[in-house]
Amino acid sequence: MALDQIDSTTMNRRSLLKRAGLLGLTLPAAGALLSACGTNGPDMSPAQMEKGSRPQTASVSGAPLAAAAAGSVTELTVTALDLKFEPAQLSAPANQPVRLTFINKGAIEHDIEILGLTVDGLSTVTPPKAMSDRATGLHDEATAKKLAYAAAGSGDQMVIEFTPTAAGSFEFACLVPGHREAGMKGSFTVTGDGATAGSSHDAMDHSVPMPAG
């Protein structure tokens, strides 16, 4: 390095130290100021480079949260016992997808339908291992009418997904003949503004009358 450059560097450091003293900076702070002035961008240490990447890291870590909020699904689980549901009250927001897991812990086949609630995006996520002819017919009819329906044999389960489009209180029930009348039913509340109003009074009875005798 040339002599005049060394003298210039020395004078600059003395000038900075003098100014730091006038500003009341401590020696460590002044030293940090000198270090910052004498360090070029490409020569940054790995630790400094990592600190400099925080905005990018924050942006990347925040992206999944935004994606999860945009595609959030309300997870609901209802268990069928013999002649009752647990829980007997369910709720979900309107115009957002719902994934309903229907588990049958009863001794015979049971099903569930949310009566009178028209839904969008109805699909079967996990079908049951087997379905009776009665349940198959009701499932096909409910699918055509955009009604949320699931059925499962003893010890089996079915998972469906749908988006409720009407706010209000609806009844869900087991459509096996006699089960709804015996109290195997519950309430499904759809919350939220801007949805089409509806109620369980619009329910359609898909049950089959029990044979006499």
C-alpha distance (Angstrom), angle and dihedral (degrees) to the residues before:
residue distance angle dihedral
M1 . . .
A2 3.85 . .
L3 3.79 119.0 .
D4 3.80 93.8 -120.7
Q5 3.86 89.9 53.3
I6 3.84 90.6 52.0
D7 3.81 90.7 49.9
S8 3.80 90.0 48.2
T9 3.82 92.2 50.8
T10 3.81 91.5 47.8
M11 3.79 91.9 49.6
N12 3.81 90.9 49.3
R13 3.81 92.0 51.7
R14 3.83 91.7 47.8
S15 3.79 90.4 48.4
L16 3.81 91.8 51.1
L17 3.81 91.9 47.8
K18 3.76 90.7 49.8
R19 3.79 91.9 50.0
A20 3.78 90.8 46.9
G21 3.80 89.5 54.4
L22 3.78 90.5 51.9
L23 3.80 90.2 50.7
G24 3.80 91.4 50.4
L25 3.80 95.6 -115.4
T26 3.80 118.3 159.5
L27 3.78 120.4 -120.8
P28 3.83 93.5 -103.8
A29 3.79 90.1 51.9
A30 3.78 91.4 47.8
G31 3.79 89.8 48.4
A32 3.76 90.5 52.1
L33 3.80 89.1 50.5
L34 3.81 90.5 52.5
S35 3.80 91.3 47.2
A36 3.79 90.9 51.5
C37 3.78 91.3 50.0
G38 3.80 92.8 47.7
T39 3.84 96.5 47.8
N40 3.77 122.3 87.6
G41 3.83 122.7 -149.9
P42 3.86 98.1 -113.4
D43 3.83 91.4 52.9
M44 3.84 95.5 60.4
S45 3.79 116.3 134.7
P46 3.84 120.6 -114.1
A47 3.81 89.9 -106.5
Q48 3.80 91.3 54.0
M49 3.78 91.1 47.2
E50 3.81 90.3 51.6
K51 3.80 91.8 52.1
G52 3.76 89.4 49.6
S53 3.83 91.0 56.6
R54 3.83 95.0 59.5
P55 3.81 96.2 104.6
Q56 3.80 90.0 53.7
T57 3.82 92.0 46.9
A58 3.80 91.3 48.5
S59 3.77 90.7 50.1
V60 3.80 92.9 50.4
S61 3.80 94.0 46.5
G62 3.79 90.9 47.8
A63 3.81 94.8 52.4
P64 3.83 96.5 74.5
L65 3.81 90.1 51.5
A66 3.78 91.3 55.9
A67 3.81 91.2 46.1
A68 3.81 91.4 49.1
A69 3.81 91.4 51.3
A70 3.80 92.0 49.3
G71 3.80 92.9 49.5
S72 3.79 99.9 33.2
V73 3.80 117.4 152.4
T74 3.80 125.0 -159.3
E75 3.80 107.1 -129.7
L76 3.80 114.8 -149.0
T77 3.80 129.5 176.1
V78 3.78 125.5 -168.1
T79 3.79 124.6 -179.8
A80 3.77 124.0 -151.8
L81 3.78 117.2 -144.3
D82 3.77 123.5 173.7
L83 3.81 104.8 -60.8
K84 3.81 97.9 -14.7
F85 3.81 143.4 67.3
E86 3.78 127.6 -135.1
P87 2.94 113.1 -122.8
A88 3.77 101.9 22.0
Q89 3.81 93.8 -166.3
L90 3.80 123.9 60.8
S91 3.80 131.8 171.1
A92 3.79 138.0 -174.2
P93 3.81 137.5 168.2
A94 3.78 119.9 -98.6
N95 3.81 120.7 -106.9
Q96 3.80 93.8 17.9
P97 3.81 125.7 104.3
V98 3.79 118.8 -98.0
R99 3.79 125.8 -160.3
L100 3.78 110.4 -157.2
T101 3.80 120.0 -165.9
F102 3.79 111.5 -160.9
I103 3.82 113.8 -163.1
N104 3.78 122.3 -172.7
K105 3.80 114.4 -152.0
G106 3.78 93.3 160.2
A107 3.78 127.2 107.0
I108 3.82 94.9 -111.2
E109 3.80 138.8 31.1
H110 3.79 115.9 -64.9
D111 3.78 133.5 178.4
I112 3.78 139.8 -169.9
E113 3.77 133.7 -144.8
I114 3.80 129.8 177.4
L115 3.77 98.7 -133.8
G116 3.79 118.6 -134.5
L117 3.81 96.8 -2.5
T118 3.80 112.1 124.2
V119 3.80 111.6 -154.3
D120 3.80 139.0 -170.6
G121 3.79 129.4 -138.2
L122 3.80 93.6 27.0
S123 3.80 111.5 -178.9
T124 3.79 141.1 151.9
V125 3.79 111.9 -116.8
T126 3.82 97.1 178.1
P127 3.81 119.6 10.8
P128 3.80 122.0 -151.2
K129 3.79 119.6 -102.8
A130 3.78 90.3 -112.0
M131 3.80 138.1 0.9
S132 3.80 128.6 -161.4
D133 3.79 121.9 -121.8
R134 3.81 89.0 -107.7
A135 3.80 92.6 53.8
T136 3.80 92.7 42.3
G137 3.80 90.8 55.2
L138 3.80 92.5 48.1
H139 3.80 91.2 46.5
D140 3.80 92.4 52.6
E141 3.80 91.6 47.2
A142 3.80 92.8 47.7
T143 3.81 91.5 48.7
A144 3.81 91.2 52.5
K145 3.82 90.5 49.9
K146 3.84 93.9 42.6
L147 3.78 94.2 -116.7
A148 3.82 122.2 148.3
Y149 3.81 108.0 -114.5
A150 3.80 134.7 161.3
A151 3.79 134.7 172.3
A152 3.79 136.3 -176.5
G153 3.77 139.0 173.5
S154 3.78 124.0 -121.0
G155 3.80 110.5 -55.6
D156 3.82 92.6 6.8
Q157 3.79 134.3 104.5
M158 3.78 142.4 -156.1
V159 3.81 129.3 -155.3
I160 3.79 122.3 -155.4
E161 3.78 133.7 176.3
F162 3.79 128.0 -150.4
T163 3.79 143.6 148.2
P164 3.83 117.3 -124.5
T165 3.79 112.3 -139.4
A166 3.81 101.6 -175.9
A167 3.79 126.9 69.4
G168 3.77 117.8 -140.0
S169 3.79 144.1 72.4
F170 3.79 118.8 -57.3
E171 3.77 135.1 -179.6
F172 3.78 122.3 -122.5
A173 3.77 119.3 -163.6
C174 3.76 146.9 167.1
L175 3.79 109.3 -102.6
V176 3.79 96.7 -157.7
P177 3.83 103.2 123.1
G178 3.81 110.5 -86.0
H179 3.81 96.7 4.7
R180 3.79 97.4 98.7
E181 3.80 90.0 46.7
A182 3.81 89.2 51.2
G183 3.80 90.8 57.4
M184 3.82 102.7 -91.2
K185 3.79 95.2 142.2
G186 3.79 142.3 94.0
S187 3.80 144.2 179.7
F188 3.79 129.4 -87.1
T189 3.80 114.8 -163.6
V190 3.80 120.8 -162.0
T191 3.78 112.1 -160.4
G192 3.78 131.1 -165.3
D193 3.79 142.2 77.5
G194 3.76 126.9 -96.0
A195 3.79 95.7 38.6
T196 3.77 125.1 119.0
A197 3.78 110.4 -91.0
G198 3.77 116.7 -114.2
S199 3.76 142.6 157.7
S200 3.76 142.2 -164.6
H201 3.80 89.3 -100.5
D202 3.80 86.6 81.0
A203 3.80 90.0 62.6
M204 3.76 120.2 134.6
D205 3.77 117.3 -142.7
H206 3.81 109.8 -131.6
S207 3.76 95.1 169.1
V208 3.77 121.2 122.5
P209 3.82 116.3 -130.2
M210 3.76 113.8 -110.1
P211 3.78 114.4 -112.7
A212 3.79 114.9 -102.4
G213 3.75 120.8 -107.4
